[in-house]
Amino acid sequence: MTSLKSKILSSLKEGNEVSAKQFAARFKTSATTVGARVSELRRDGYAIYNNKHTDCLLYTSPSP
């Protein structure tokens, strides 16, 4: 079974711009949980940013 962190990272690495709400709906969880997993990914060294103009998450650097 793939973890939520892995699913989020995989989607962002593919170049998808997805909001926390969209991830939450796709993976049947809450936007708060998605935010927590994104925070963990950032602590792991992944550069994930919020695009304030589109309210989407962006992955902008190679994996650590």
C-alpha positions in Angstrom: 0.0 0.0 0.0 1.3 3.4 -1.0 1.5 6.1 1.7 -0.3 9.4 1.3 3.1 11.2 1.3 4.3 9.0 -1.6 1.1 9.7 -3.5 1.4 13.4 -3.0 5.1 13.5 -4.0 4.5 11.3 -7.0 1.7 13.6 -8.3 3.8 16.7 -7.7 6.8 15.2 -9.4 4.7 14.6 -12.5 4.2 18.3 -12.7 0.7 18.4 -11.5 -0.5 21.6 -9.7 -3.0 20.4 -7.2 -4.6 22.1 -4.2 -4.8 20.5 -0.8 -8.6 20.3 -1.2 -8.2 18.4 -4.5 -5.7 16.0 -2.9 -8.0 15.5 0.0 -10.9 14.6 -2.3 -8.8 12.3 -4.4 -7.4 10.4 -1.5 -10.5 10.5 0.7 -8.8 12.4 3.6 -8.9 16.0 4.9 -7.0 19.0 3.6 -5.5 19.3 7.1 -4.0 15.8 6.8 -2.7 16.7 3.3 -1.1 19.8 4.8 0.6 17.7 7.5 2.0 15.3 5.0 3.3 18.2 2.8 5.0 19.7 5.9 6.7 16.3 6.5 7.9 16.2 2.9 9.3 19.7 3.3 11.1 18.6 6.5 12.5 15.7 4.4 14.1 18.2 2.1 11.5 18.5 -0.8 10.9 22.0 -2.1 7.1 22.2 -2.2 5.6 25.6 -2.5 2.1 27.1 -2.4 1.2 29.0 -5.6 -0.9 31.8 -4.1 -2.3 32.8 -7.4 -3.8 29.4 -8.1 -4.0 28.0 -4.5 -2.1 24.9 -5.7 1.0 23.1 -4.5 4.1 23.1 -6.6 7.2 20.8 -6.5 10.2 22.7 -7.8 13.4 20.8 -7.1 14.8 17.3 -7.6 14.5 14.8 -4.8 17.0 15.0 -2.0 
